[in-house]
Amino acid sequence: MFGEHRYSVRSTWTGNRGPGTTGYRDYDRAVEIEIAGKPALAASADKPFRGDPSRWNPEDLLLAALSECHLLSYLHACVTAGVVVVAYADEASGLMVEDGRGGGAFREVVLRPRVTVAEASMVDAALAAHAQAHQWCFIANSVNFPVRHEPVIDVA
């Protein structure tokens, strides 16, 4: 089924300490991210960029989106391949490099899913399902850097 899917989000800066953005150090990077009908998410810049390390930052959210998208695509790929997954956890990491001009870009993300399948006979298909999941992942297909996978498959 083909179609267009539109998403919307409201990002509200909540870090005005009074004088607004009169200077680089004069404001907080606090942001509330909201989607209608969902709980608000407290966000900020990353700590090196004067942000609050206790809040989600855009880099965290990108990494989380890639990890979750692969997870959900992988579960679907396993269903279609007859693989019964009983547990899945990912320890994802990403490398972002500053360019020295005030910007930067992610260079890569590595997903490290540890998957537990119901039977030993499913291990090969479970490994192969990662390639299918990568092809199906909307988020991985939308970024301009490599998203690598280093999966481990265990048997329950």
C-alpha positions in Angstrom: 0.0 0.0 0.0 1.5 3.3 -1.1 0.6 6.6 0.5 1.8 9.8 2.0 2.0 10.1 5.7 2.3 13.5 7.3 3.5 14.1 10.9 3.4 17.1 13.0 5.1 18.2 16.2 5.2 21.4 18.2 8.5 22.5 19.6 8.2 25.3 22.2 11.3 27.1 23.5 10.8 27.5 27.3 14.3 28.8 28.1 13.8 32.6 28.2 15.4 33.7 31.4 14.0 37.2 31.1 16.2 39.0 28.6 15.6 36.6 25.7 18.5 36.0 23.4 20.4 39.2 24.2 23.6 37.1 24.4 24.7 33.5 23.8 24.9 32.8 27.5 21.8 34.6 28.4 19.2 32.0 27.6 18.5 28.3 28.4 18.2 25.7 25.7 15.1 24.2 27.3 12.4 23.0 24.8 9.1 21.2 25.1 8.3 18.8 22.3 4.6 17.9 21.9 2.5 15.8 19.7 -1.3 16.0 20.1 -2.5 13.2 22.4 1.0 12.3 23.6 3.0 13.3 26.7 5.4 16.2 26.3 9.1 15.5 26.0 11.6 17.6 27.8 14.4 18.5 25.4 17.5 20.7 25.2 20.8 21.1 23.3 23.5 18.6 24.1 25.7 19.5 27.0 28.7 20.7 24.9 26.3 23.2 23.3 25.2 24.7 26.6 22.3 22.3 27.0 20.8 20.4 29.9 22.2 16.9 29.9 19.2 15.6 31.8 16.9 16.3 28.8 16.7 14.7 25.4 18.6 16.5 22.6 18.2 16.3 18.8 21.1 13.9 18.5 19.6 11.5 21.1 16.3 11.7 19.3 17.8 10.9 15.9 19.6 7.9 17.3 16.5 6.7 19.1 14.5 7.1 15.9 16.9 4.9 13.9 17.1 2.3 16.7 13.3 2.0 17.1 12.6 2.1 13.4 15.0 -0.8 12.8 13.5 -2.7 15.8 10.0 -2.4 14.5 11.0 -3.2 10.9 12.9 -6.2 12.1 10.0 -7.6 14.1 7.9 -7.4 10.9 10.7 -9.0 8.9 10.9 -11.9 11.4 7.1 -12.5 11.3 7.3 -12.8 7.5 10.3 -15.1 7.7 8.7 -17.3 10.4 11.1 -16.3 13.1 9.8 -16.1 16.6 11.5 -13.3 18.5 11.1 -13.5 22.3 13.4 -10.6 23.2 15.2 -7.7 21.6 17.4 -5.0 23.0 19.7 -2.5 21.1 22.8 -0.7 22.3 23.0 1.9 19.5 25.7 4.5 19.1 26.3 7.3 16.7 29.3 9.5 15.7 28.6 13.2 15.0 31.6 15.4 13.9 31.6 19.2 14.1 32.9 20.9 11.0 34.6 23.9 12.7 32.2 26.4 11.1 29.4 26.0 13.7 27.8 23.0 12.1 28.5 19.3 11.8 27.0 16.0 10.7 26.6 12.4 11.8 29.2 10.2 10.1 27.6 6.9 11.1 25.3 5.1 13.4 25.9 1.5 14.6 23.0 -0.5 15.9 23.9 -3.5 18.1 20.7 -5.5 18.5 20.8 -8.5 20.7 17.9 -10.7 19.7 16.6 -13.9 21.3 14.7 -16.3 19.1 12.6 -19.2 20.2 14.5 -22.0 18.4 18.1 -22.6 17.2 16.7 -23.4 13.7 15.7 -19.7 13.4 19.2 -18.2 13.9 20.1 -17.9 10.2 16.8 -16.4 9.2 17.0 -14.1 12.2 20.3 -12.8 11.1 19.1 -12.3 7.5 16.0 -10.4 8.7 18.3 -7.5 9.7 19.1 -6.8 6.0 15.3 -6.8 5.2 14.6 -4.5 8.2 17.3 -2.1 7.0 15.6 -1.9 3.6 12.2 -1.2 5.1 13.3 1.3 7.8 11.9 4.7 6.8 14.3 6.6 9.0 17.5 4.8 7.8 16.3 5.4 4.2 16.1 9.1 5.0 19.6 9.8 6.3 22.7 10.5 4.3 25.2 8.5 6.5 25.7 4.8 7.0 23.6 2.9 9.5 25.5 -0.3 10.3 24.3 -3.4 12.1 26.2 -5.6 14.5 23.5 -8.1 15.6 23.9 -10.9 18.1 21.3 -13.7 18.0 20.7 -15.9 21.1 18.4 -18.8 21.5 15.9 -19.0 24.3 
